[in-house]
Amino acid sequence: MALSKQFIKSKSAFKVTFSVPAEIAAGVKEVSVLGEFNGWDPNEAAKLKKQKDGSYKGAVELTGGREYQFRYLLDGEKWVNDLAADKYVSAGVAEEENSVVVL
């Protein structure tokens, strides 16, 4: 998995590109990214697009100077973290952690 961040000067925001590799997404039909930036609401989730190599990728514009917790949701059932996240924090549920992107 990978995160890339690009500053958009005209908007004073960041374009954050989220990606899930083909190995993680094998057999999956839908990959979404949910987090603090969309209220963890599945109806507001950013849907990632399947790439030719089987990976999934999508971008979200986020305000800088903040940290955002997030996770990927595979087929609306399985939660996975980003192995390239800037850090991880407790999700407050059992031993689960959320990925964090720092802008």
C-alpha positions as CSV (number, residue, x, y, z in Angstrom):
1,M,0.0,0.0,0.0
2,A,1.1,3.5,-0.5
3,L,0.2,7.1,0.2
4,S,1.2,10.0,-1.9
5,K,0.7,13.6,-0.9
6,Q,0.7,16.6,-3.3
7,F,0.2,20.2,-2.1
8,I,-2.3,22.1,-4.2
9,K,-1.1,25.7,-3.8
10,S,-4.2,27.3,-5.3
11,K,-6.4,25.6,-2.7
12,S,-4.0,25.4,0.2
13,A,-4.9,21.8,0.5
14,F,-3.3,18.4,-0.2
15,K,-4.3,15.8,-2.8
16,V,-3.8,12.5,-1.0
17,T,-3.7,9.4,-3.2
18,F,-4.6,6.2,-1.5
19,S,-3.7,2.9,-3.1
20,V,-4.2,-0.8,-2.3
21,P,-1.9,-3.3,-4.1
22,A,-3.3,-6.2,-6.2
23,E,-2.0,-8.8,-3.7
24,I,-4.3,-7.3,-0.9
25,A,-7.2,-6.7,-3.3
26,A,-7.1,-10.1,-5.0
27,G,-10.7,-11.3,-5.5
28,V,-12.1,-8.0,-4.2
29,K,-14.8,-6.2,-6.1
30,E,-14.9,-2.8,-4.2
31,V,-12.3,-0.9,-2.2
32,S,-13.2,2.3,-0.2
33,V,-11.3,4.6,2.1
34,L,-13.1,5.8,5.2
35,G,-11.8,8.1,7.9
36,E,-12.2,11.2,9.9
37,F,-12.3,13.2,6.6
38,N,-15.7,11.6,5.7
39,G,-17.0,10.9,9.2
40,W,-16.4,7.2,8.8
41,D,-19.6,7.1,6.8
42,P,-19.8,4.3,4.2
43,N,-22.2,6.4,2.2
44,E,-19.6,9.2,2.0
45,A,-16.6,6.8,1.4
46,A,-14.2,7.5,-1.4
47,K,-14.4,4.6,-3.8
48,L,-11.0,3.6,-5.2
49,K,-10.8,2.6,-8.9
50,K,-9.4,-0.7,-10.0
51,Q,-6.2,-0.3,-12.1
52,K,-5.1,-2.5,-14.9
53,D,-2.6,-4.3,-12.6
54,G,-5.4,-5.2,-10.2
55,S,-4.5,-2.6,-7.6
56,Y,-7.0,0.1,-6.5
57,K,-6.3,3.8,-6.4
58,G,-8.1,7.0,-5.6
59,A,-7.5,10.6,-4.3
60,V,-9.1,12.8,-1.7
61,E,-8.4,16.6,-1.1
62,L,-7.6,17.3,2.5
63,T,-6.8,20.4,4.5
64,G,-3.1,20.6,5.7
65,G,-1.8,21.0,9.2
66,R,-3.8,18.1,10.5
67,E,-3.7,14.3,11.0
68,Y,-6.4,12.1,9.7
69,Q,-7.2,8.6,10.8
70,F,-8.4,6.2,8.1
71,R,-8.8,2.6,7.0
72,Y,-9.6,0.7,3.8
73,L,-12.8,-1.2,3.6
74,L,-12.8,-4.2,1.2
75,D,-16.2,-5.3,-0.2
76,G,-18.0,-3.5,2.6
77,E,-16.8,-6.2,5.1
78,K,-13.0,-6.4,5.8
79,W,-11.1,-3.5,7.3
80,V,-7.4,-3.1,6.4
81,N,-4.7,-0.6,7.3
82,D,-2.2,1.1,5.0
83,L,1.2,-0.4,5.5
84,A,2.8,2.9,4.4
85,A,0.8,5.1,6.8
86,D,2.6,7.9,8.6
87,K,1.7,6.3,11.9
88,Y,-1.0,4.2,13.6
89,V,-3.3,4.9,16.6
90,S,-5.6,2.8,18.7
91,A,-9.1,2.6,17.2
92,G,-10.6,2.2,20.6
93,V,-12.0,-1.2,19.7
94,A,-10.2,-4.3,21.0
95,E,-6.6,-4.4,19.7
96,E,-7.5,-2.6,16.4
97,E,-5.5,0.3,15.1
98,N,-6.3,3.0,12.5
99,S,-3.8,4.3,9.9
100,V,-2.9,8.0,10.1
101,V,-1.9,10.4,7.3
102,V,-0.1,13.5,8.6
103,L,-0.4,16.7,6.4
